[in-house]
Amino acid sequence: MDHHPSTYDWRRRRAGVLLHPTSLPGPHGIGDLGDVVDDWIAFLDAAGARLWQILPLGPVGYGNSPYAALSAFAGNPLLISLDRLAEAGLLTARELADVPGSREGPVDFQAVQEAKSAALALAHVRFAAGGGDHDAFGDFVRQQQGWLEDWALYAALREHFDHRPWTEWEPALRRREPETLATWRDRLARRIEYHRFVQWVFFEQWNRVRRLAHARGIQILGDVPIFVAHDSADVWARPEIFSLDEDGKALVVAGVPPDYFSATGQRWGNPLYRWDVLAERSYDWWIERLRATLALVDLVRLDHFRGFESYWEIPADEPTAINGRWRPGPGRAFFRAMEQALGTLPIVVEDLGLITPEVSALRDELGYPGMKVLQFAFTNDPANPYLPFHYERNTVVYTGTHDNDTTAGWYASADEAERDLVRRYLGVAGTDIAWDFIRLALSSVAELAIAPLQDLLSLGSEARMNLPGKPEGNWSWRVAPSALRPEIAARFRELCRLYGRLGEDGG
């Protein structure tokens, strides 16, 4: 899992598709890292897509959001393929058959959590009895101990305390007093070893998927949220780098002021960093975080880039994001520290929302490509920066993102003036709007053009992945098993060929 400096060539025009693995039609109620990913990568290859964009891979916490993970380093156990464990001899066919779930329909996260945890526990019993590759497991534990030990203990404690947040644990545990930690490590030794095992399985399976993608010439664009969840192994293990009081409660929290998505802004609730402390430590935790991410993916979308220039600070007792204030972020010093430690960073910056000249200047100074979203373009303002005639090559254009409605859903709910502008700008009737937007993105000068799979399938609002500001009911969409048809891939590939996005060989 060593990170190597990026060799990604931004000068090659390419196209990609956005789809989180949970949205695949896995056999046990959720997309997983088994055969369904193999089929998905074959579809991407047939479609001429050279990039697969995913959301964060961590274990989901509040609201089942990958952006509120319980760890910035650990992998999501729900993505583990039980079929692959059976192939390794760690589960039996009978045990697999007893795992409920379906390839169809939205993810029921609670049901999947219960079913997969039970199956993984059986697999661990068999592993502990001598099955599996113990040498590889031992190597993994030694190599990843910098984060793995904190995660395994946190996860075991969280189970023991009925999944209550760490701020509700006993005071000595909240404060991580060494004698208390040692006592609980002994007491929960078996569950700690289980969580080490689960992580090893996840990383083994993910690395297989990544090798398969690379064999087909497909690179993976991952995602790093700027903030982490308060109830996470990271904040519990490193409280000194976050703005917390003596009881571990947040003093101030993250969010954004009122914007396109919400009239009251977004109060995310993540604790804010103590950037002064991180600077004194040469941003060590962030370096390790990016190093770990770049061991799993080829490029990184850095979420909420503007927060590195300045961020919205909300008092923790405020119910909305309205009464916050802007505070200076770490700026260029942060990125110079990252590059000094890790080499050239293959970063796409999420520079959406309220972007000031200072944010744009930082992005341009660093040379990172920003994002353009076509759904934001049609405001009857020729100066709108999301209109394609304003793009620079060093840009990633999207039809929409995981936070947007699908293009078909967006168009259906737009007012007639906006729809009329879309039709006149594109010279179309609007009867095939998702593919009209895909063509517009692929034909643009932007070096990368990405569309969510929902747009390739011309799906409506029922297939939306996330509605910002809505605390529950997100992230559960899954593609129907029969949807990934050869003619869809062929149509996308033809547009990639037409607009020079198939790569150097042109094929």
C-alpha positions in Angstrom: 0.0 0.0 0.0 2.9 2.3 -0.5 2.1 5.6 -2.3 4.2 6.5 -5.3 4.3 10.0 -6.9 1.6 10.4 -9.5 2.3 9.8 -13.1 -1.1 10.9 -14.2 -0.9 12.9 -17.5 -3.4 15.7 -17.4 -2.8 16.5 -21.1 -4.7 13.5 -22.3 -8.4 14.0 -22.8 -10.4 11.4 -21.0 -13.9 10.6 -19.8 -15.2 9.0 -16.7 -18.3 7.7 -14.9 -19.2 8.5 -11.3 -20.7 5.6 -9.4 -20.0 4.5 -5.8 -19.5 0.8 -5.3 -22.5 0.6 -2.9 -24.7 1.5 -5.9 -23.9 -1.7 -7.8 -26.3 -4.6 -7.7 -24.5 -6.8 -5.2 -26.0 -10.1 -4.1 -26.5 -9.3 -0.5 -28.4 -6.0 -0.5 -25.5 -3.7 -1.4 -22.9 -3.3 -4.1 -19.7 -5.1 -3.1 -16.2 -5.9 -4.3 -17.0 -9.2 -5.9 -18.2 -10.2 -9.4 -20.4 -7.1 -9.7 -17.3 -4.8 -9.7 -15.7 -7.0 -12.4 -18.7 -6.6 -14.5 -18.8 -2.9 -13.9 -15.1 -2.4 -14.9 -15.8 -4.4 -18.1 -18.7 -2.0 -18.8 -16.5 1.0 -18.2 -13.9 -0.4 -20.6 -16.5 -1.1 -23.3 -17.8 2.5 -22.8 -14.3 4.0 -23.4 -14.3 5.5 -19.9 -10.7 5.7 -18.6 -11.7 7.0 -15.2 -14.0 5.5 -12.5 -15.0 8.1 -9.9 -16.1 6.9 -6.5 -17.1 8.5 -3.1 -15.1 8.1 0.1 -14.5 4.4 1.0 -14.6 4.7 4.8 -17.0 2.9 7.2 -20.2 4.9 7.1 -21.6 6.5 10.3 -24.4 9.1 10.8 -27.0 9.0 8.0 -25.0 6.3 6.2 -23.0 9.1 4.5 -19.6 8.3 3.1 -18.8 11.9 4.0 -19.4 11.2 7.7 -17.2 8.1 8.0 -16.1 6.6 11.3 -12.5 6.7 10.1 -10.5 8.6 7.5 -8.3 5.5 7.0 -10.4 2.4 7.4 -12.4 0.7 4.7 -16.1 0.1 4.7 -16.9 -3.5 5.8 -20.2 -3.3 4.0 -18.3 -3.4 0.7 -16.7 -6.7 1.4 -17.7 -9.5 -0.9 -18.9 -12.5 1.0 -18.6 -14.6 -2.2 -14.9 -13.9 -2.3 -14.6 -15.0 1.3 -16.4 -18.2 0.4 -13.9 -18.7 -2.5 -11.1 -18.3 0.1 -12.6 -21.1 2.3 -13.7 -18.7 5.1 -17.4 -19.1 4.5 -19.5 -22.1 3.4 -22.1 -22.2 0.6 -24.7 -22.9 3.3 -23.6 -19.8 5.3 -23.8 -17.7 2.1 -27.2 -18.9 1.3 -28.4 -17.9 4.8 -27.3 -14.2 4.3 -30.4 -12.2 3.3 -30.4 -9.5 0.7 -31.2 -8.9 -2.9 -29.5 -7.6 -6.1 -32.5 -5.3 -6.6 -33.7 -2.2 -4.8 -32.2 0.5 -2.6 -29.7 -0.3 0.2 -31.2 -1.0 3.6 -28.1 -0.1 5.5 -29.2 -1.5 8.9 -30.2 -4.8 7.5 -27.0 -5.1 5.5 -24.9 -4.1 8.5 -26.5 -6.9 10.6 -26.3 -9.6 7.9 -22.7 -8.8 6.9 -21.4 -8.4 10.4 -22.7 -11.9 11.3 -21.2 -13.4 8.2 -17.8 -11.6 8.8 -17.8 -12.9 12.3 -18.2 -16.5 11.0 -15.3 -15.9 8.6 -13.1 -14.6 11.3 -13.8 -17.6 13.5 -12.6 -19.8 10.6 -9.6 -17.6 10.0 -8.6 -17.6 13.6 -8.8 -21.4 13.5 -6.1 -21.5 10.9 -7.8 -20.7 7.6 -6.5 -18.0 5.2 -3.2 -16.3 4.7 -1.9 -15.4 8.1 1.4 -14.2 6.8 -0.3 -11.6 4.6 -2.5 -10.6 7.5 0.5 -10.2 9.8 2.2 -8.0 7.2 -0.9 -5.9 6.9 -1.2 -5.3 10.6 2.5 -4.3 10.9 2.4 -2.0 7.9 -0.9 -0.2 8.9 -0.5 -0.1 12.7 -0.3 3.7 12.6 -4.0 4.0 12.1 -5.2 0.4 12.4 -4.7 0.0 16.1 -6.7 3.1 16.9 -9.4 2.1 14.6 -9.7 -1.5 15.9 -9.9 -0.4 19.5 -12.3 2.4 18.7 -14.6 0.1 16.7 -14.5 -2.6 19.5 -15.3 0.1 22.1 -18.1 1.6 20.0 -19.7 -1.9 19.8 -19.3 -2.4 23.5 -21.0 0.9 24.3 -24.0 0.2 22.0 -22.7 2.4 19.2 -22.8 5.5 21.3 -20.4 8.3 20.3 -17.1 8.3 22.0 -18.0 11.6 23.8 -20.5 9.5 25.9 -17.9 6.9 27.0 -16.5 6.9 30.5 -14.2 9.9 31.1 -11.0 7.9 31.3 -11.7 6.4 27.9 -12.6 9.8 26.4 -9.3 11.1 27.7 -7.4 8.0 26.5 -5.7 7.5 29.8 -3.0 4.8 29.1 -3.9 2.4 31.9 -7.5 2.5 31.0 -6.7 1.9 27.3 -4.5 -1.1 28.2 -7.3 -2.6 30.4 -9.8 -2.3 27.6 -7.4 -3.7 25.0 -7.1 -6.8 27.1 -10.8 -7.0 27.7 -11.8 -6.6 24.0 -8.8 -8.4 22.5 -11.0 -10.8 20.5 -13.1 -8.0 18.9 -10.0 -5.9 18.3 -8.5 -8.8 16.3 -11.8 -9.2 14.5 -11.7 -5.6 13.3 -8.1 -5.9 12.2 -9.1 -9.0 10.2 -12.1 -7.1 8.6 -9.8 -4.3 7.5 -7.3 -6.7 6.0 -10.1 -8.4 4.0 -11.3 -5.0 2.7 -7.9 -3.9 1.6 -7.1 -7.2 0.0 -10.4 -7.1 -2.0 -10.0 -3.4 -2.9 -6.5 -3.9 -4.2 -7.7 -6.8 -6.4 -10.3 -4.4 -7.9 -7.8 -1.7 -8.5 -5.4 -4.1 -10.3 -8.3 -5.3 -12.5 -9.1 -1.7 -13.4 -5.5 -0.9 -14.2 -5.3 -4.0 -16.4 -8.1 -2.5 -18.5 -6.4 1.0 -18.5 -8.9 2.5 -16.1 -7.8 4.7 -13.2 -9.8 5.4 -10.1 -10.7 8.9 -8.9 -11.2 8.8 -5.2 -12.6 11.4 -2.8 -11.1 13.1 0.4 -13.6 15.1 2.5 -11.9 18.1 4.0 -13.5 17.4 7.4 -14.0 14.2 9.4 -16.9 13.1 11.6 -16.9 14.0 15.2 -17.7 10.5 16.2 -14.7 8.9 14.5 -11.6 7.1 15.4 -9.6 10.1 14.1 -11.1 12.7 16.5 -11.0 10.3 19.4 -7.4 9.4 18.8 -6.1 12.9 17.8 -8.2 15.4 19.8 -5.3 17.9 20.0 -5.7 18.7 16.3 -9.4 19.6 16.6 -11.3 22.5 18.2 -12.7 20.6 21.2 -13.4 21.3 24.8 -12.0 19.2 27.7 -14.9 16.8 27.4 -14.3 16.2 23.7 -17.2 18.2 22.6 -16.8 20.5 19.6 -16.5 24.2 20.2 -17.1 25.2 16.6 -18.3 23.1 13.7 -18.0 23.2 9.9 -20.6 24.1 7.2 -21.3 26.6 4.5 -23.4 29.7 4.5 -26.7 29.9 2.5 -26.2 28.9 -1.1 -27.7 27.2 -4.1 -28.5 24.0 -2.1 -30.0 25.5 1.1 -31.5 28.9 2.2 -30.1 28.4 5.8 -26.8 27.1 4.6 -25.4 23.7 5.6 -24.5 22.9 9.2 -22.4 19.8 8.7 -21.4 19.5 12.3 -17.9 18.3 11.8 -15.3 19.6 14.3 -12.9 22.1 12.8 -9.2 21.7 12.7 -6.7 23.6 14.9 -4.6 24.5 11.9 -2.0 26.2 14.1 -1.3 22.9 15.8 -1.2 21.0 12.5 1.2 23.6 11.1 3.5 23.1 14.1 3.5 19.4 13.3 4.1 20.0 9.6 0.6 18.7 8.9 1.7 15.2 9.7 -1.8 13.7 10.1 -2.9 15.1 6.8 0.2 13.8 5.0 -0.6 10.3 6.3 -4.2 10.7 5.3 -3.4 11.6 1.7 -0.7 8.9 1.6 -3.2 6.3 2.6 -5.8 7.5 0.1 -3.3 7.5 -2.7 -2.4 3.9 -1.9 -6.0 3.1 -2.9 -6.8 5.4 -5.8 -5.0 7.1 -8.6 -6.4 10.6 -8.4 -8.1 12.4 -5.6 -11.1 14.8 -5.6 -10.4 17.2 -2.7 -13.8 18.1 -1.3 -14.5 21.7 -0.2 -11.3 23.1 -1.5 -12.4 26.6 -0.6 -12.0 25.6 3.1 -8.3 25.5 2.7 -8.3 29.2 1.8 -11.0 30.2 4.2 -13.8 28.2 6.0 -17.1 28.9 7.6 -16.9 28.5 11.3 -20.3 28.0 13.2 -20.6 28.1 17.0 -21.5 24.5 18.0 -24.7 25.7 19.8 -26.1 27.3 16.6 -28.9 25.2 15.0 -28.2 26.4 11.5 -25.3 27.7 9.5 -26.6 31.2 9.2 -24.7 32.7 12.1 -21.2 31.7 11.2 -18.1 33.6 10.1 -15.2 33.1 7.7 -11.9 32.1 9.1 -8.5 31.8 7.3 -7.5 28.3 6.2 -3.9 27.0 6.0 -3.5 28.1 2.3 -0.5 27.3 0.1 1.7 26.2 3.0 -0.5 23.2 3.5 -0.2 22.1 -0.1 3.5 22.7 -0.3 3.9 20.5 2.8 1.8 17.8 1.1 3.9 18.0 -2.1 7.2 18.0 -0.3 6.2 14.8 1.5 4.3 13.0 -1.3 5.5 14.4 -4.6 3.2 15.9 -7.3 -0.4 15.5 -6.1 -3.0 14.2 -8.6 -5.7 16.4 -7.2 -9.0 17.6 -8.6 -10.3 20.4 -6.4 -14.0 20.8 -5.6 -14.3 24.5 -6.1 -18.1 24.8 -6.2 -20.2 27.2 -4.2 -19.2 30.7 -3.1 -15.8 31.0 -4.7 -13.8 34.2 -4.1 -11.0 35.5 -6.2 -8.6 34.4 -3.4 -9.8 30.8 -3.7 -9.4 30.9 -7.5 -6.0 32.4 -7.1 -4.9 29.6 -4.7 -6.2 26.9 -7.1 -4.4 28.5 -10.1 -1.2 29.0 -8.2 -1.2 25.3 -7.2 -2.1 24.3 -10.8 -4.9 21.9 -9.7 -7.9 21.5 -12.0 -11.2 22.7 -10.7 -14.8 21.5 -11.4 -17.5 22.8 -13.6 -21.1 21.5 -13.4 -23.3 21.9 -16.4 -26.5 22.0 -14.3 -25.2 25.3 -12.8 -24.6 26.9 -16.3 -28.1 28.0 -17.5 -28.9 31.2 -15.5 -29.4 33.5 -18.5 -26.0 35.2 -17.7 -23.4 35.0 -20.4 -20.7 35.5 -17.8 -21.7 32.4 -15.9 -18.4 30.5 -15.5 -20.1 27.1 -15.8 -21.0 27.8 -19.5 -18.6 25.7 -21.5 -17.2 28.6 -23.7 -15.5 29.9 -20.5 -13.7 26.6 -19.7 -9.9 26.2 -19.6 -8.3 22.9 -20.4 -7.2 22.3 -16.9 -10.8 21.6 -15.8 -13.0 18.6 -15.0 -16.6 19.1 -16.3 -19.5 17.2 -14.9 -23.1 16.8 -16.1 -23.9 16.7 -12.3 -22.4 15.3 -9.1 -23.6 13.1 -6.3 -25.0 16.2 -4.6 -27.1 17.2 -7.7 -30.3 15.8 -8.9 -29.9 13.6 -12.0 -29.8 15.6 -15.2 -33.3 14.3 -16.3 -34.6 15.1 -12.8 -33.1 18.6 -12.8 -34.5 19.4 -16.2 -38.0 18.2 -15.3 -38.0 20.4 -12.2 -36.4 23.5 -13.8 -38.6 26.5 -14.7 -39.5 26.9 -18.3 -37.1 29.9 -18.8 -34.2 27.7 -17.8 -35.3 24.8 -19.9 -35.8 27.1 -22.9 -32.3 28.5 -22.5 -30.9 24.9 -22.3 -32.7 24.0 -25.6 -31.5 27.1 -27.4 -27.9 26.8 -26.2 -27.7 23.1 -27.2 -29.9 23.3 -30.2 -32.0 20.4 -29.1 -35.6 19.6 -28.3 -34.9 18.5 -24.8 -36.3 15.0 -25.3 -33.0 13.3 -24.5 -31.6 15.8 -22.1 -29.2 13.6 -20.1 -27.4 12.5 -23.3 -27.5 16.1 -24.6 -25.6 17.1 -21.5 -23.2 14.1 -21.8 -22.4 15.2 -25.3 -21.9 18.8 -24.2 -19.5 17.7 -21.5 -17.5 15.4 -23.7 -17.2 17.9 -26.5 -15.9 20.7 -24.2 -12.3 21.7 -23.9 -12.0 20.3 -20.4 -9.4 17.6 -20.1 -11.7 15.4 -18.0 -15.4 14.9 -18.5 -17.4 12.9 -16.0 -21.1 11.9 -15.9 -22.9 10.0 -13.1 -24.1 6.6 -14.3 -27.7 7.8 -13.6 -27.2 10.2 -16.6 -26.0 7.5 -18.9 -29.2 5.6 -18.0 -31.4 8.8 -18.4 -32.9 8.3 -14.9 -35.0 10.8 -13.1 -35.1 12.1 -9.5 -35.9 8.7 -8.1 -32.2 7.8 -8.8 -30.7 10.8 -6.9 -27.9 9.8 -4.6 -27.9 12.7 -2.1 -30.0 15.7 -1.3 -27.8 18.1 0.8 -29.4 19.2 4.0 -31.6 16.1 4.2 -30.3 14.1 7.1 -31.8 10.7 6.2 -32.7 8.7 3.2 -29.7 9.4 1.1 -26.9 7.2 -0.4 -29.1 4.2 -1.0 -29.7 4.2 -4.7 -28.6 1.1 -6.6 -28.5 0.4 -10.4 -30.8 -2.3 -11.7 -28.9 -5.5 -12.7 -30.2 -5.3 -16.2 -29.4 -1.6 -16.8 -25.7 -1.9 -17.8 -26.6 -2.8 -21.4 -24.0 -3.0 -24.2 -25.8 -0.3 -26.3 -25.4 2.2 -23.5 -21.6 1.5 -23.4 -21.4 1.7 -27.2 -23.2 5.0 -27.2 -20.8 6.5 -24.7 -17.8 5.1 -26.4 -18.8 6.6 -29.7 -19.0 10.0 -28.1 -15.6 9.5 -26.5 -14.2 8.6 -29.9 -15.9 11.5 -31.6 -14.5 14.0 -29.1 -11.0 12.5 -28.6 -11.4 11.0 -25.2 -10.3 7.4 -25.7 -6.7 7.9 -24.8 -3.5 7.9 -26.8 -4.2 4.9 -28.9 -7.5 6.3 -30.1 -9.2 2.9 -29.7 
